[in-house]
Amino acid sequence: MEPEKKKRIIDTGGILFALFILLLGVFSMLLDVSPFAGIFYLLKFWPVLLIGLGIWLVFKHAQHEGIGAVVLAVLLVVAVYSAFSQVEVQSFHSEEKELSSGLTDLEASLDLLFGVFSVDAASDNLYILKGYESMDSSFYTAGSTGYLDLSLTAESFIPLAGSHEAEILLTDTLPLVVHADAAFSTVKFDASRLNIQELVITGGLSSFELVLGETNTDISLSMGMSSVTIYVPQTVGVRIVSTGLTSLSVPTGWIKIDDGYMSPNYDTALYRIEVDSSTGLGTIVVKYVDLF
């Protein structure tokens, strides 16, 4: 009797697991959504699944395991369908805000924690956001300063759930202070046409490519094991100070200073870029770029 009873329990669990896999495939195909996104929303229905599991255990000990398995299967179907029906089909979206009169500067906070991002300049707008990455935006003013916050939604952190790409364009009219968080992302930040006065970048295991123009800019890097490449014009004086175990590479002819380097024209350049880095085991590479 015991071997037969154990065999029935194993068969029931296997059937329920097979049903779960089947439901993932069916609802992913019918609703045209990622199974990973469906599983993400399914976690919200854990009380229903616990109830079904409890009912199954009650009927099993009452020698009616089949009835309990049927009830659990029905609740599983309902929970999986409800979860998948909440998933929004990923689509390309675009959002923009016109440049407001009276603003003298802009502080922008960019949540670039997960995905592939490009940041560039916008001529006639305060900002433009477009792509497949799901982001929320908020903007308010305090005096003549505008404050912009672009943050990822919870759906953006679901792996393999479609494209995680977005393009962010910031105004090239106003002086900017930008805070960018890049944890597990790839970022191409073309600031060659932006008037960035201060740039603060924090990250973990990210790849960050930064192109700078002829501006006076203070840059703070606080990265874990990230790779950072900085492109600067030869006409701009650059000083970079790095702490930690960072591998630092600069153009030939730069002058070695305490904990860093500076370009030969630093003292005479019209524009200067200051880089303060506390990257951990990452790499920082500084290269010259020709601006057109």
For each residue, the residues with C-beta under 8 A, 3 or more apart:
1: 4 5
2: 5 6
3: 6 7
4: 1 7 8
5: 1 2 8 9
6: 2 3 9 10
7: 3 4 10 11
8: 4 5 11 12 65
9: 5 6 12 13 60 65
10: 6 7 13 14
11: 7 8 14 15
12: 8 9 15 16 65 66 69
13: 9 10 16 17
14: 10 11 17 18
15: 11 12 18 19 69
16: 12 13 19 20 69 72 73 76
17: 13 14 20 21
18: 14 15 21 22
19: 15 16 22 23 73 76 77
20: 16 17 23 24 76 80
21: 17 18 24 25
22: 18 19 25 26
23: 19 20 26 27 76 77 80 81
24: 20 21 27 28 35 38 39 80
25: 21 22 28 29 35
26: 22 23 29 30
27: 23 24 30 31 33 38 80 81 84
28: 24 25 31 32 33 34 35 38 84
29: 25 26 32
30: 26 27
31: 27 28 84 85 87 89
32: 28 29 89
33: 27 28 37 38 84 87 89
34: 28 37 38 87 158 160 161 162
35: 24 25 28 38 39
36: 39 40 158 159 160 161
37: 33 34 40 41 87 155 158 161 162
38: 24 27 28 33 34 35 41 42 80 83 84 87
39: 24 35 36 42 43 83
40: 36 37 43 154 155 158 161
41: 37 38 44 45 83 84 86 87
42: 38 39 45 79 80 83
43: 39 40 46
44: 41 83
45: 41 42 48 49 79 82 83
46: 43 49 50
47: 50 51
48: 45 51 52 75 78 79
49: 45 46 52 53 75 76 79
50: 46 47 53 54
51: 47 48 54 55 75
52: 48 49 55 56 71 72 74 75 76
53: 49 50 56 57 72
54: 50 51 57 58
55: 51 52 58 59 68 71 72 75
56: 52 53 59 60 65 68 69 71 72
57: 53 54 60 61 68
58: 54 55 61 62 68
59: 55 56 62 64 65 66 67 68 69 71
60: 9 56 57 63 64 65 68
61: 57 58
62: 58 59
63: 60
64: 59 60 67 68
65: 8 9 12 56 59 60 68 69
66: 12 59 69 70
67: 59 64 70 71
68: 55 56 57 58 59 60 64 65 71 72
69: 12 15 16 56 59 65 66 72 73
70: 66 67 73 74
71: 52 55 56 59 67 68 74 75
72: 16 52 53 55 56 68 69 75 76
73: 16 19 69 70 76 77
74: 52 70 71 77 78
75: 48 49 51 52 55 71 72 78 79
76: 16 19 20 23 49 52 72 73 79 80
77: 19 23 73 74 80 81
78: 48 74 75 81 82
79: 42 45 48 49 75 76 82 83
80: 20 23 24 27 38 42 76 77 83 84
81: 23 27 77 78 84 85
82: 45 78 79 85 86
83: 38 39 41 42 44 45 79 80 86 87
84: 27 28 31 33 38 41 80 81 87
85: 31 81 82
86: 41 82 83
87: 31 33 34 37 38 41 83 84
88: 155
89: 31 32 33
90: 132 134 161 162 163
91: 132
92: 130 131 132
93: 130 131 132
94: 128 129 130
95: 128 129 130 137
96: 122 125 127 128 129
97: 125 126 127 137 139
98: 124 125 126
99: 103 124 125 126 171 173 174
100: 103 126 141 146
101:
102: 141 144
103: 99 100 106 126 141 144 145 146 174
104: 144 145 174 175
105: 144 145 146 174 175 176 177
106: 103 126 145 146 147 148 170 171 174 175 176 177
107: 145 146 147 148 176 177 178 179
108: 127 148 149 150 170 176 177 178 179
109: 147 148 149 150 151 178 179
110: 117 119 150 168 178 179 180 181
111: 135 149 150 151 152 181
112: 115 117 152 180 181 182 185 187 206
113: 152 156 157 181 182 183 184 185
114: 152 156 157 164 183 184 185
115: 112 133 152 156 164 165 166 185 186
116: 164 165 166 185 186 187
117: 110 112 133 165 166 167 168 182 185 186 187 188
118: 166 167 168 187 188 189 190
119: 110 167 168 169 170 180 187 188 189 190 191
120: 167 168 169 170 190 193
121: 169 170 171 172 190 191 192 193 194
122: 96 125 126 127 128 169 170 171 172
123: 172 173
124: 98 99
125: 96 97 98 99 122 128 169 171
126: 97 98 99 100 103 106 122 139 146 148 170 171
127: 96 97 108 122 137 148 150 168 169 170 171
128: 94 95 96 122 125 167 168 169
129: 94 95 96 135 137 150 166 167 168 169
130: 92 93 94 95 166 167
131: 92 93 163 165 166 167
132: 90 91 92 93 162 163 164 165 166
133: 115 117 152 156 163 164 165 166
134: 90 152 153 155 156
135: 111 129 150 151 152 153 156 166
136: 150 151 152 153
137: 95 97 127 129 148 149 150 151
138: 148 149
139: 97 126 146 147 148 149
140: 146 147
141: 100 102 103 144 145 146 147
142: 145 147
143:
144: 102 103 104 105 141
145: 103 104 105 106 107 141 142
146: 100 103 105 106 107 126 139 140 141 174
147: 106 107 109 139 140 141 142
148: 106 107 108 109 126 127 137 138 139
149: 108 109 111 137 138 139
150: 108 109 110 111 127 129 135 136 137 168
151: 109 111 135 136 137
152: 111 112 113 114 115 133 134 135 136 156 157
153: 134 135 136 156
154: 40 157
155: 37 40 88 134 158 161
156: 113 114 115 133 134 135 152 153 164
157: 113 114 152 154
158: 34 36 37 40 155 161
159: 36
160: 34 36
161: 34 36 37 40 90 155 158
162: 34 37 90 132
163: 90 131 132 133
164: 114 115 116 132 133 156
165: 115 116 117 131 132 133
166: 115 116 117 118 129 130 131 132 133 135
167: 117 118 119 120 128 129 130 131
168: 110 117 118 119 120 127 128 129 150
169: 119 120 121 122 125 127 128 129
170: 106 108 119 120 121 122 126 127 176 178 194
171: 99 106 121 122 125 126 127 174 176
172: 121 122 123 193 194 195
173: 99 123 195
174: 99 103 104 105 106 146 171 195
175: 104 105 106 195 196 197
176: 105 106 107 108 170 171 194 195 196 197
177: 105 106 107 108 196 197 198 199
178: 107 108 109 110 170 196 198 199 200
179: 107 108 109 110 200 202
180: 110 112 119 187 189 199 200 201 202
181: 110 111 112 113 202 203
182: 112 113 117 185 187 201 202 203 204 206 208 226
183: 113 114 203 204 205 206
184: 113 114 204 205 206
185: 112 113 114 115 116 117 182 203 206 207
186: 115 116 117 206 207
187: 112 116 117 118 119 180 182 206 207 208 209
188: 117 118 119 209
189: 118 119 180 208 209 210 211
190: 118 119 120 121 193 211
191: 119 121 194 196 199 210 211 212 213 215 217
192: 121 211 212 213 289 291
193: 120 121 172 190 213
194: 121 170 172 176 191 213 215
195: 172 173 174 175 176 215
196: 175 176 177 178 191 199 212 215 217
197: 175 176 177 215 216 217 218
198: 177 178 217 218 219 220
199: 177 178 180 191 196 210 217 218 219 220
200: 178 179 180 219 220 222
201: 180 182 208 210 219 220 221 222 223 228
202: 179 180 181 182 222 223
203: 181 182 183 185 206 208 222 223 224 226
204: 182 183 184 223 224 225 226
205: 183 184 224 225 226
206: 112 182 183 184 185 186 187 203 223 226 227
207: 185 186 187 226 227
208: 182 187 189 201 203 223 226 227 228 229
209: 187 188 189 228 229 231
210: 189 191 199 201 219 228 229 230 231
211: 189 190 191 192 231 289
212: 191 192 196 215 217 230 231 232 233 236 273
213: 191 192 193 194 233 291
214: 233 235 236 270 271 291
215: 191 194 195 196 197 212 236 271 273
216: 197 271 272 273
217: 191 196 197 198 199 212 273 274
218: 197 198 199 273 274 276
219: 198 199 200 201 210 230 273 274 275 276
220: 198 199 200 201 276 277
221: 201 228 275 276 277 278 279 284
222: 200 201 202 203 277 278 279
223: 201 202 203 204 206 208 226 228 277 278 279 280 282
224: 203 204 205 279 280 281 282
225: 204 205 280 281 282
226: 182 203 204 205 206 207 208 223 279 282
227: 206 207 208 282 283 285
228: 201 208 209 210 221 223 277 279 282 283 284 285
229: 208 209 210 284 285 287
230: 210 212 219 275 284 285 286 287
231: 209 210 211 212 287 288 289
232: 212 236 238 263 273 286 287 288 289
233: 212 213 214 236 288 289 290 291
234: 265 288
235: 214 265 269 270 271
236: 212 214 215 232 233 263 269 271 272 273
237: 262 263 265 266 267 268 269 271 272 273
238: 232 262 263 266 272 273 275 286
239: 257 260 261 262 263 266 272 273 274 275
240: 248 250 260 261 262 275 276 277 284 286
241: 257 258 259 260 275 276 277
242: 246 248 259 260 275 277 278 279 284
243: 246 259 277 278
244: 277 278 279 280 281
245: 280 281
246: 242 243 277 279 280 281 282 283 284
247: 282 283 284
248: 240 242 260 261 277 283 284 286
249: 283 284 285 286
250: 240 254 261 286
251: 254 263 286 287 288
252:
253: 264
254: 250 251 261 262 263 264
255: 261 262 263 264 266
256: 260 261
257: 239 241 260 261 262
258: 241
259: 241 242 243
260: 239 240 241 242 248 256 257
261: 239 240 248 250 254 255 256 257 286
262: 237 238 239 240 254 255 257 266
263: 232 236 237 238 239 251 254 255 266 269
264: 253 254 255
265: 234 235 237 268 269
266: 237 238 239 255 262 263 269 272
267: 237
268: 237 265
269: 235 236 237 263 265 266 272
270: 214 235
271: 214 215 216 235 236 237
272: 216 236 237 238 239 266 269
273: 212 215 216 217 218 219 232 236 237 238 239
274: 217 218 219 239
275: 219 221 230 238 239 240 241 242 286
276: 218 219 220 221 240 241
277: 220 221 222 223 228 240 241 242 243 244 246 248 284
278: 221 222 223 242 243 244
279: 221 222 223 224 226 228 242 244 246 282 283 284
280: 223 224 225 244 245 246
281: 224 225 244 245 246
282: 223 224 225 226 227 228 246 247 279
283: 227 228 246 247 248 249 279
284: 221 228 229 230 240 242 246 247 248 249 277 279
285: 227 228 229 230 249
286: 230 232 238 240 248 249 250 251 261 275
287: 229 230 231 232 251
288: 231 232 233 234 251
289: 192 211 231 232 233
290: 233
291: 192 213 214 233
292:
